[in-house]
Each structure stands twice: as C-alpha cells, then as structure tokens.
Amino acid sequence: MKKAIVLLSGGLDSSTVLAIAQEQGYECYTLSFDYGQLHRAELEASGRLSQQMGAVQHKVVSLGLRDIGGSALTDDSIAVPTDPGVGIPVTYVPARNTVFLALALGWAEVLGSFDIFIGVNAVDYSGYPDCRPEFIAAFESLAQLATKAGVEGGRFHIHTPLISMSKAEIIQCGQRLGVDYSQTTSCYAADAAGRACGRCDACRLRRVGFEQAGVPDPTHYQP
C-alpha cells in the first residue's frame, strides 16, 4: 500500500479526508499540531479519530504560533467573532497551512511518501488565502524544489479532495464512508469538554451543512 500523510485537525473536514484517503487505498499516517490554539478539544478529537479510523501512526507536533499571535485562535486579546463579517476574518492564523504542509512534507520524506492530504476548501470556507487552489499548486511546486526526494525525481502530490465541495457534499461523502461526526470538533471556541459554542463561523458553516445535507446534526453544543 502507498503511504500518505493526512493532516488531521479533529474537525469534520479533515476526518472526511482521512476516510477518503483510506478508501483510495492509502496507508495513512495522521499529523496534528499543537500550535497554541486556545482550546485542546480538537487535539483530543484528532487522536481519538486517528485511532478509531485505523491510521497507522498519529503524531502531534508542537509549534509556537501563539508566540506571534495575530489570530483569534492564538491570541487572548482578539475575540472569536460570532458573525461572518467581511474580508479575511480574524480567525485566520498567519502562515498556518504553509507551516503545516512544510512539516507534513518533511515527514513524507522520512517515510518515503509522496502523497499529502489536506482538507482545504474553496467553497464553504471563511476567506482564508491558504485554502485556495493557487496556494496548493504553488506549494506542490515548492515541494519539488525544496526536497531531496523531489530533486532526485520524486513527484509530490498535495491531495485536496474537498477543494470544490460544499459542506453538505462533504457531510454526505463522510456519511457514505462511515465517518462518525459526533467525534469531531470544529468550533473555534469549544469548551473544555469539547462542546461547540454554536455561534462562531465554524459552527455556522457546520450547522448549515448538516441542514442542507439532510443529516441530523450530531454536534455536542454548549447549553
């Protein structure tokens, strides 16, 4: 079986991506990041999902993105918004996907893998610049130039199976593949028990997705 690195945040999208990679016949190695996010519920979810869904190995890499701040997800002085607003929201974490993919690329080289899966989405997304097809194409080009494996003729592929899917389509896909969405955490302001706030942009997109998919919402919300 071919090996693949799957970036697994513990949320709805990344868990669906893991199921897709497995369906495509990949032996999956899941990678999560303790990057200074305000709550640990998603990290706990990623470890739980990785084990339940049969990943070969799960790693959590610690990063100091909280040290530079600049996002409502890493800076206590910036509140998590409860309305979508306009432009790129304050929940954007500077350079996050660039850093994540770079570390995934490193692990891929170590494992002899040329396949990395990430759950970026350019339809139901919050305006993040590092979720666009142009960014993924640019990173693929960088991977060829920046690695020993690429220079020696290997061809890296950044898989983005959700890039053009609506949230409802993602949920329907995950349902077909048996993803247990009750075990996932998407909220930007989850409490210590992993319960969702129901008000942030991530919760809004998730709730609407379940409604449009015609699937009961299994999310555990705060009272």
N, C-alpha and C positions, 0 to 999 in steps of 0.2 A: 504493500500500500504506500502511496505517496504521502509524505508528511506535510502538514500545513500548520502555520501559526494562526491562531484565531484570537483577535483582540476581544476580550470578554469583559464588559463593564459590570455585568449583573443585571442589565436592563432588558427590555423587550426586544429591541433590535438586535443586539449582539447575541442573545440566546438563540434567536431565529437564524442568524448567520452560522452559528455553531452547528445547528441541525442541518442546514443546507450543505455545509462543508462535509459533514458526515454522510449525507445522502449521496454526495458526489464521489464518495469512496476515499476520502482523505482520512489519514490517521492524524487526529487533532491534538495540538499542544496549545493550551489556553494561556493567555497572558493578560494580567490585570495590573493596575497601577495604583499605588497609594501615593497620590500626588499632592496631598494636602487638602483634599476635598473636606467640606465641613462636616459630613457625616460618613460613617463607616458601613452603613447598611448595604450599599452597593457592593462593597468588597466582600462582605459576608455572603451576599447573594451570588457573586461570581464563583466563589469557592464551592458553594453548595451546588450550583448548576453544573459546574465542571465535573464534579464527582457524579451527580445524578445522571448526567448525559453521556458519561463514559469517555471523557477526554483521557488521553494517555498520561499527561502531566499538566499540572497547573502551577504557574509562577506568579508571584506578586512582587513587582519591582517598586522600590520606594524612590520617589522623586521630590525635589524641593520646590515645586511650583508655587507653594504657599509663600515661599520666601520672596517671590517677586510680585505676588498678588495680581491686582488688575482685573479680577473677576468676582462676581457674587458667589462663586463656588469655592473661592480660595481666600477671600478677604472679608473679615468680620465687619468691616466698615461699609461694605456695599450690600444693600438688601436684595434678596431674591425678589424679582418683580412678580406681580400677580396678574399682569395684563401683557399681551404680546408687544405692545408699543410699536415703534418704527425703527428701521435700521438694524444694525447688528446689536443684539441685546447684551446686557452686562453679564449674562451667564456665559458668554464666550470666554474661554480660557486661552490666553495668548500662547500660540505655538503648540497647543496640546497635541493635536493629531500628528504634527510634524515630529515631535519628540517621541510619541508613542510608536509611530511607524519606524522611526530610526532604530529604536530598541528592538522592535519585532524583527527588523531586518538583521540585526546583529545575532539574535537567537536563531533565526532561519539559517544564517551562515554556519553557525555552530552545529546545527542539526543536519545540515546538508539538504535543506528545503529551499524551494524557490517559490513557494506559494504562501501569501499572507492574506487573510480575510479580515475585513473591517466593515462595520455596519453603518457607514456613512450614507446619507440620504439627501437627495437634492429636490425632493418634492415636499414632503411634510417635515421640513426642517426649520430651524429658527434663524436662518440667515447667516450661519457660520461659514466663513470663507474656506475653511479646511474640510468642508463636506462636499465640495463641488468636483465634478469630473475633471476639470482643468488641473486642480490640485493633485488628484490621484495620478493623472498622466505625467505630471511633472515629477512626482516622487518616483514613479517607475523608472523614468529616465535617469534620475539621480542614483537609484539603486544600481544601475548598470555601471555607472562611472565610479561609484564610491566604494565598491566592494571587490575583494579578491575574486570571489566566485563570479561576479559579473564580468570583470576584466578577462578572466580565463574562459569566457564563453557561455557561462550560465545565463539563463534568462529569468529574471524575477517577474512575478505577476502579482499585482495587488488586486485581489478579488473584491468587488463591491456589488454583491448580488441584490442589494436593496436600493441601489442608487436611484432608480426611476420608479420605485413602488410607492404607493400611498400607504399610510399607516394601516388602513383597513386591509389592503392587499397583503401587507407584511403579516398581520394577525391571521388572516386566512391561510397563508402559507405555513405559518407556525402551527396552526391547528392541525393541518394535514400531516405535519411531521411529528406531531405529538409533543410539542413544547408545552410545559406546564407554566403558564404565565403567572400563576399565583405565587411562584417562587422568585419572580423578577422584581427589581426595584428600579423605577425610572425617575422618581421625584427628585427635584433639586433641593427640597427641604424636608426630607424624610426624618422622622423622629428616631430615637434610639432603638425602637422595636422594628424599624423598617417600614412603618406605616406612612402612606403618602399624604401630603398636605391637601391635595385636591384643587389647588389654586394656581400653582405655578404653570409656566408654559409647557413643561414636560408632561405634567398631569393633564393639562387641557388637551394636548395632542393625543395622548394615550386614551383618554376617555372618549373623545370623538371617534378615534379609530375603532374601538370596540363597538360603539353605536353603529357606525357605518358598515362594519363587518357583520353585524347581526349576531355578535357573540357576547354572551354575558361577561361583564367586566369582573374579573376575579381579584382586582386590586384591593389591598387592605388599606383603607383610608383612616386617617385620624378622626376621632369623634368631633 
